[in-house]
Amino acid sequence: MPMIAAHARSRRQLLRFLAASPLLPWASQSALGQTAPTQRLPDPMLWAPRELESLIAHPKEAVNVFDFEPVARKTLPPAHFGYLVAGVDDEVTLRANREGFLKFQLRPRRLVDVSTIDMSCSILGSAYASPIFICPTASNRAFHADGEVAVAKAARVGNHLQMLSTVATTSIEEATSARGGPVWFQLYASPRWQIAEALVKRAEQAGTPGIVVTVDDLGGRNQETLVRLRRSDTRQCSSCHAPGWGYVARKPNYDGLDMSGLSTVLAPNMTWEVVKRLRDTVRSKLLLKGIMSHEDARLAAANGIDAIIVSNHGGRSDDSGRATIDALPEIIEAAGSMPVLVDSGFRRGTDIVKALALGAKAVGIGRPCLWGLGAFGQEGVERVLELLRAELRVAMQQLGAPSLKDLTPAMVRRA
């Protein structure tokens, strides 16, 4: 009997280990004697399983950025959390962005003096403490009362580049003041040229050095995770969410603009002719965000674009299934001397160092900053960025790269 009990105890321990393993995120649990889940687990649960009863109580308790998402889930209303985490359709792209990093291996060089690591960089002529930038994300006050102001203050603490969304719940002037310096402005051009022109002029008057035109969000989204979580939200939201899309047009950056007759702030009618018109209008640096093919990278260079951002909107715009890290090498080759930035799915210092070694000039962080914001406000965002800087520093040391210029494509191979 003691041997049988010991065997049963060992088997239970093994099953618990396998169930928690991030190496088996989609394995059917029926093989373990449990009922298979009816829907996918939340994103970080696939990579760093968490026990909900052991949630962190303070940002400093976090050991990686994944620690913040379960806290945000507990803190936020279901619909707001659903908006934050949802991909589209089967969320293949959402997961591909994480799986994509497994296709690339690092090739460390030894016997290099890495006692001092320099992560400082210049992004289109502006100096920053690291190549980690904050992606433009909409409606930050849905996650914390301080919204984009809290994010801007966190960016100021770590000297990070911040990009502000057109549909932010904070105006570009307020974000610039909180950041203590210029922020870049992400542009949803809308179907009407006069709207795009007015937004660009306002951003430039506020001192923005960069206009980031999103080209990959063209219409509707089938965000099933959001729909399902919204159904479980019992709050009365009519005071802040008017029927239809009108509440988006009331965001601060649209103040004073005539939005009548428009049914969307997106630009499904955008073509290269519109891009050329923007190039002729914008005095700041002009970037295209959402490039995922070498053909479009070459066209961007031919049309005088200053830089591009390889992005699939974090898996929120289409379900192509292609990770940005997978698309990055061909786009960098096609871009020539035009700088290439990248975002979508970056969660670890090793993720970031892979992109930098492949040739990216900077790497954007989106959802993790919002996890931190939703969990703890400004302090949460600061800690997310602090953890990523620390992980990047260690990754550079282990790779044998004392500065960003020492990161080369030879340090990465496709598995």
C-alpha positions as CSV (number, residue, x, y, z in Angstrom):
1,M,0.0,0.0,0.0
2,P,2.8,2.6,0.8
3,M,4.2,1.9,-2.7
4,I,0.8,2.4,-4.4
5,A,0.3,5.7,-2.5
6,A,3.8,6.9,-3.4
7,H,3.2,6.0,-7.0
8,A,-0.2,7.9,-7.0
9,R,1.5,10.9,-5.4
10,S,4.3,10.9,-8.0
11,R,1.7,10.6,-10.8
12,R,-0.3,13.6,-9.5
13,Q,2.9,15.6,-9.3
14,L,3.8,14.7,-12.8
15,L,0.3,15.6,-14.1
16,R,0.5,19.0,-12.3
17,F,3.9,19.7,-13.9
18,L,2.6,18.8,-17.4
19,A,-0.6,20.8,-17.0
20,A,1.4,23.9,-16.0
21,S,4.1,23.5,-18.7
22,P,4.2,26.3,-21.3
23,L,5.5,23.7,-23.7
24,L,2.1,22.1,-23.9
25,P,-0.3,25.0,-24.2
26,W,-2.7,23.4,-26.5
27,A,-2.4,19.8,-25.5
28,S,-5.7,18.2,-24.7
29,Q,-6.1,17.9,-21.0
30,S,-8.3,14.8,-21.5
31,A,-5.1,12.8,-21.6
32,L,-4.4,13.9,-18.1
33,G,-7.8,12.8,-16.9
34,Q,-9.3,16.3,-17.0
35,T,-11.9,17.8,-19.2
36,A,-10.5,19.7,-22.2
37,P,-11.1,23.5,-22.1
38,T,-13.9,24.8,-24.2
39,Q,-12.0,27.9,-25.3
40,R,-8.4,29.1,-25.5
41,L,-6.7,30.3,-22.3
42,P,-5.8,33.9,-21.9
43,D,-2.6,34.9,-23.8
44,P,0.0,34.8,-21.0
45,M,-1.4,31.6,-19.6
46,L,0.0,29.8,-22.6
47,W,3.5,31.0,-21.8
48,A,3.7,31.5,-18.1
49,P,0.9,29.7,-16.2
50,R,-0.5,31.6,-13.2
51,E,-2.4,30.6,-10.1
52,L,-5.1,33.3,-9.7
53,E,-4.8,33.1,-5.9
54,S,-1.2,34.2,-6.1
55,L,-1.7,37.5,-8.0
56,I,0.9,40.2,-7.4
57,A,-0.2,42.9,-5.0
58,H,2.4,45.5,-6.1
59,P,4.3,46.2,-9.3
60,K,7.6,45.5,-7.7
61,E,6.5,41.9,-7.0
62,A,6.3,41.2,-10.8
63,V,9.1,39.0,-12.1
64,N,8.1,39.4,-15.8
65,V,5.5,41.3,-17.8
66,F,3.1,38.4,-17.8
67,D,2.4,38.9,-14.1
68,F,0.4,42.0,-14.8
69,E,-2.3,40.5,-17.1
70,P,-4.1,38.4,-14.6
71,V,-4.3,41.4,-12.2
72,A,-5.7,43.6,-15.0
73,R,-8.2,40.9,-15.8
74,K,-9.3,40.9,-12.1
75,T,-9.4,44.7,-11.9
76,L,-11.0,45.7,-15.2
77,P,-14.7,45.4,-16.3
78,P,-15.2,42.3,-18.5
79,A,-15.9,44.4,-21.7
80,H,-12.8,46.6,-21.2
81,F,-10.6,43.6,-20.6
82,G,-12.1,41.9,-23.6
83,Y,-11.3,45.0,-25.8
84,L,-7.7,44.8,-24.5
85,V,-7.0,41.1,-25.1
86,A,-9.1,40.3,-28.2
87,G,-7.6,39.3,-31.5
88,V,-9.8,38.6,-34.5
89,D,-11.5,35.5,-35.9
90,D,-9.6,32.4,-34.6
91,E,-6.9,34.6,-33.1
92,V,-4.3,32.7,-35.2
93,T,-2.2,35.9,-35.7
94,L,-2.4,36.8,-32.0
95,R,-0.8,33.5,-31.1
96,A,1.5,33.4,-34.2
97,N,3.2,36.6,-32.9
98,R,4.3,34.7,-29.8
99,E,5.1,31.4,-31.6
100,G,7.1,33.3,-34.2
101,F,10.0,33.9,-31.8
102,L,10.5,30.2,-31.5
103,K,11.5,30.0,-35.1
104,F,14.6,32.1,-34.4
105,Q,17.6,31.1,-32.3
106,L,20.3,33.3,-30.9
107,R,24.0,32.6,-31.6
108,P,25.9,34.0,-28.6
109,R,29.6,35.1,-29.0
110,R,31.8,34.5,-26.0
111,L,34.9,36.2,-24.5
112,V,33.5,39.7,-25.1
113,D,33.7,42.4,-22.4
114,V,30.0,43.0,-21.5
115,S,30.6,44.5,-18.1
116,T,29.0,47.7,-19.4
117,I,25.9,47.6,-21.6
118,D,24.9,50.7,-23.6
119,M,21.3,50.5,-24.8
120,S,21.0,54.1,-25.8
121,C,19.9,54.8,-29.4
122,S,18.7,57.4,-31.8
123,I,15.3,56.9,-33.5
124,L,14.9,59.2,-36.5
125,G,17.2,61.8,-34.9
126,S,15.9,61.8,-31.4
127,A,17.9,60.2,-28.5
128,Y,16.3,57.6,-26.2
129,A,17.7,55.5,-23.3
130,S,16.7,52.3,-25.1
131,P,15.2,51.0,-28.4
132,I,12.0,50.1,-26.6
133,F,9.1,52.3,-27.6
134,I,5.4,52.5,-26.5
135,C,3.0,51.6,-29.2
136,P,-0.1,53.8,-29.9
137,T,-3.1,52.2,-28.2
138,A,-6.6,53.6,-28.1
139,S,-8.9,54.5,-25.2
140,N,-6.4,54.1,-22.3
141,R,-8.9,55.5,-19.8
142,A,-10.9,52.3,-20.3
143,F,-8.0,50.7,-18.3
144,H,-7.2,53.4,-15.7
145,A,-8.6,56.8,-14.9
146,D,-5.3,58.5,-15.7
147,G,-5.1,56.9,-19.2
148,E,-2.5,58.1,-21.6
149,V,-1.2,60.6,-19.1
150,A,-0.1,57.8,-16.8
151,V,1.6,56.1,-19.8
152,A,3.3,59.4,-20.8
153,K,4.6,59.9,-17.3
154,A,6.0,56.3,-17.3
155,A,7.6,57.0,-20.7
156,R,9.2,60.1,-19.2
157,V,10.7,58.1,-16.3
158,G,12.4,55.6,-18.6
159,N,13.0,58.0,-21.4
160,H,11.0,56.0,-23.9
161,L,9.6,57.1,-27.2
162,Q,5.8,57.2,-26.9
163,M,3.3,57.1,-29.8
164,L,-0.1,58.5,-29.1
165,S,-3.2,57.1,-30.8
166,T,-5.6,59.4,-32.8
167,V,-8.4,57.9,-30.7
168,A,-6.6,58.4,-27.4
169,T,-8.6,59.6,-24.4
170,T,-6.0,62.3,-23.9
171,S,-5.2,65.1,-26.4
172,I,-1.8,65.3,-27.9
173,E,-1.1,68.5,-26.1
174,E,-1.9,66.9,-22.7
175,A,0.2,63.8,-23.5
176,T,3.1,66.0,-24.6
177,S,3.0,68.0,-21.3
178,A,2.9,64.8,-19.2
179,R,5.7,63.2,-21.2
180,G,7.8,66.4,-20.7
181,G,8.7,66.3,-24.4
182,P,7.3,65.5,-27.8
183,V,5.3,62.3,-28.5
184,W,4.8,60.8,-31.9
185,F,1.3,61.0,-33.3
186,Q,-0.4,57.9,-34.8
187,L,-2.8,58.9,-37.6
188,Y,-6.1,57.2,-38.5
189,A,-6.6,59.2,-41.7
190,S,-10.4,58.7,-42.0
191,P,-12.1,58.7,-45.4
192,R,-12.1,62.5,-45.6
193,W,-8.8,64.2,-46.5
194,Q,-9.7,67.4,-44.5
195,I,-9.8,65.3,-41.3
196,A,-6.4,63.8,-41.8
197,E,-4.9,67.2,-42.7
198,A,-6.4,68.9,-39.6
199,L,-5.1,66.1,-37.3
200,V,-1.6,66.3,-38.8
201,K,-1.5,70.1,-38.5
202,R,-2.6,69.9,-34.9
203,A,0.0,67.3,-34.0
204,E,2.8,69.3,-35.6
205,Q,1.7,72.4,-33.8
206,A,2.0,70.4,-30.6
207,G,5.6,69.7,-31.6
208,T,5.4,66.1,-32.7
209,P,8.5,64.9,-34.6
210,G,6.8,62.0,-36.2
211,I,3.4,61.2,-37.9
212,V,2.8,57.4,-37.8
213,V,0.1,56.5,-40.4
214,T,-1.7,53.2,-39.7
215,V,-2.3,51.3,-42.9
216,D,-3.5,47.9,-41.7
217,D,-6.8,48.7,-39.9
218,L,-9.2,49.3,-42.7
219,G,-12.6,48.2,-41.5
220,G,-14.6,45.9,-39.3
221,R,-13.1,43.4,-36.8
222,N,-14.6,40.1,-35.8
223,Q,-13.4,40.3,-32.2
224,E,-15.1,37.2,-30.7
225,T,-13.3,37.4,-27.4
226,L,-14.6,40.9,-26.9
227,V,-18.1,40.0,-27.9
228,R,-18.3,37.1,-25.4
229,L,-16.8,39.1,-22.5
230,R,-19.0,42.1,-23.3
231,R,-22.1,39.8,-22.8
232,S,-20.9,39.0,-19.3
233,D,-20.6,42.7,-18.4
234,T,-23.6,43.8,-16.4
235,R,-22.7,47.5,-16.1
236,Q,-24.8,50.3,-17.6
237,C,-22.4,52.0,-20.1
238,S,-24.7,54.2,-22.2
239,S,-23.2,57.3,-20.4
240,C,-19.8,56.8,-22.0
241,H,-20.6,54.6,-25.0
242,A,-23.1,56.1,-27.3
243,P,-24.8,53.8,-29.9
244,G,-22.7,53.2,-33.0
245,W,-19.3,54.6,-33.5
246,G,-20.0,58.2,-32.5
247,Y,-18.2,58.0,-29.2
248,V,-14.9,57.4,-31.0
249,A,-15.3,60.7,-32.9
250,R,-15.7,62.5,-29.5
251,K,-12.1,61.7,-28.5
252,P,-10.1,64.8,-27.7
253,N,-8.0,64.9,-30.8
254,Y,-11.1,65.4,-32.9
255,D,-12.2,68.5,-31.0
256,G,-13.4,71.2,-33.4
257,L,-13.5,68.9,-36.4
258,D,-16.6,68.4,-38.5
259,M,-17.2,64.6,-38.4
260,S,-20.7,64.7,-39.9
261,G,-21.4,62.2,-42.6
262,L,-18.6,59.9,-41.5
263,S,-19.4,56.4,-40.3
264,T,-15.8,55.5,-39.4
265,V,-12.5,57.2,-38.4
266,L,-10.6,54.5,-40.4
267,A,-9.5,54.9,-44.0
268,P,-10.6,52.0,-46.2
269,N,-10.1,54.3,-49.2
270,M,-6.4,54.9,-48.5
271,T,-4.1,54.4,-51.4
272,W,-0.5,55.4,-52.3
273,E,-1.9,58.6,-53.7
274,V,-3.1,59.5,-50.2
275,V,0.3,58.6,-48.9
276,K,1.9,60.9,-51.4
277,R,-0.4,63.7,-50.5
278,L,0.5,63.3,-46.8
279,R,4.2,63.3,-47.7
280,D,3.7,66.6,-49.4
281,T,1.8,68.0,-46.4
282,V,3.7,66.6,-43.4
283,R,6.8,68.5,-42.3
284,S,7.6,66.0,-39.6
285,K,9.0,62.5,-40.2
286,L,6.4,60.3,-41.9
287,L,6.1,56.6,-41.0
288,L,3.8,53.9,-42.3
289,K,2.7,51.4,-39.6
290,G,1.3,48.0,-40.6
291,I,3.8,47.0,-43.4
292,M,4.0,43.2,-43.7
293,S,5.5,42.6,-47.2
294,H,8.7,43.4,-48.9
295,E,6.8,44.8,-51.9
296,D,5.2,47.5,-49.7
297,A,8.5,48.3,-48.1
298,R,10.0,49.1,-51.5
299,L,7.0,51.2,-52.4
300,A,7.3,53.1,-49.1
301,A,11.0,53.9,-49.8
302,A,10.1,54.9,-53.3
303,N,7.4,57.3,-52.0
304,G,9.8,59.2,-49.6
305,I,8.6,57.6,-46.4
306,D,11.1,58.2,-43.6
307,A,10.6,54.8,-41.8
308,I,8.2,51.9,-41.6
309,I,6.8,49.9,-38.7
310,V,6.4,46.2,-39.3
311,S,3.2,45.5,-37.5
312,N,0.0,43.4,-37.7
313,H,-1.8,45.5,-35.1
314,G,-1.0,42.9,-32.4
315,G,-3.2,40.4,-34.2
316,R,-6.2,42.8,-34.0
317,S,-6.7,43.8,-37.6
318,D,-6.6,40.6,-39.7
319,D,-6.0,36.9,-39.1
320,S,-3.3,36.3,-41.7
321,G,-1.4,34.1,-39.3
322,R,2.0,35.7,-40.1
323,A,4.1,36.9,-37.2
324,T,5.9,40.2,-37.5
325,I,9.2,38.7,-36.5
326,D,8.8,36.2,-39.4
327,A,8.2,39.1,-41.9
328,L,11.0,41.3,-40.5
329,P,14.0,39.9,-42.4
330,E,12.5,40.3,-45.9
331,I,11.3,43.7,-45.1
332,I,14.6,44.9,-43.7
333,E,16.3,43.7,-46.9
334,A,13.8,45.5,-49.1
335,A,13.9,48.7,-47.1
336,G,17.5,49.4,-47.8
337,S,18.6,52.5,-45.9
338,M,15.1,53.3,-44.7
339,P,14.8,52.6,-40.9
340,V,12.5,49.7,-39.9
341,L,10.8,49.5,-36.5
342,V,8.7,46.5,-35.4
343,D,5.9,45.7,-32.9
344,S,3.3,43.0,-32.1
345,G,3.8,40.2,-29.6
346,F,7.0,41.3,-27.9
347,R,7.1,40.2,-24.3
348,R,10.7,39.3,-23.5
349,G,14.2,40.8,-23.7
350,T,15.2,37.9,-25.9
351,D,12.2,38.7,-28.3
352,I,13.5,42.3,-28.5
353,V,17.2,41.4,-29.0
354,K,16.2,39.0,-31.9
355,A,14.5,41.8,-33.8
356,L,17.3,44.3,-33.1
357,A,20.0,41.7,-34.3
358,L,18.0,41.2,-37.5
359,G,18.2,44.9,-38.2
360,A,15.2,46.6,-36.5
361,K,16.0,50.0,-35.1
362,A,13.4,49.9,-32.3
363,V,10.8,47.6,-30.9
364,G,7.3,48.5,-29.8
365,I,5.4,47.3,-26.7
366,G,1.6,47.5,-26.7
367,R,-0.5,45.1,-24.6
368,P,2.0,44.6,-21.7
369,C,1.9,48.4,-21.1
370,L,-1.8,48.2,-20.9
371,W,-1.7,45.2,-18.6
372,G,0.5,47.3,-16.3
373,L,-1.8,50.3,-16.6
374,G,-4.9,48.3,-15.9
375,A,-3.4,46.6,-12.9
376,F,-1.6,49.5,-11.2
377,G,-1.7,52.7,-13.3
378,Q,1.5,54.6,-13.9
379,E,3.5,52.4,-11.6
380,G,2.5,49.3,-13.5
381,V,3.6,50.8,-16.8
382,E,6.9,51.9,-15.3
383,R,7.5,48.4,-14.0
384,V,6.6,46.7,-17.3
385,L,9.2,48.9,-19.1
386,E,11.7,48.4,-16.3
387,L,11.5,44.6,-16.6
388,L,11.9,44.7,-20.4
389,R,14.9,47.0,-20.1
390,A,16.4,44.7,-17.6
391,E,15.8,41.6,-19.7
392,L,17.2,43.3,-22.8
393,R,20.3,44.2,-20.9
394,V,20.9,40.6,-19.8
395,A,20.1,39.3,-23.3
396,M,22.7,41.6,-24.8
397,Q,25.3,40.5,-22.2
398,Q,24.6,36.8,-22.9
399,L,24.8,37.4,-26.6
400,G,28.1,39.2,-26.4
401,A,26.9,42.6,-27.5
402,P,28.0,45.6,-25.3
403,S,26.0,48.1,-27.4
404,L,23.2,48.0,-30.0
405,K,25.7,48.5,-32.8
406,D,27.3,45.2,-31.8
407,L,24.0,43.3,-32.6
408,T,24.3,41.7,-36.0
409,P,22.2,39.3,-38.2
410,A,24.9,36.7,-37.7
411,M,23.8,36.4,-34.0
412,V,20.4,35.0,-35.1
413,R,19.5,32.0,-37.2
414,R,16.2,30.6,-38.3
415,A,15.5,27.3,-36.5
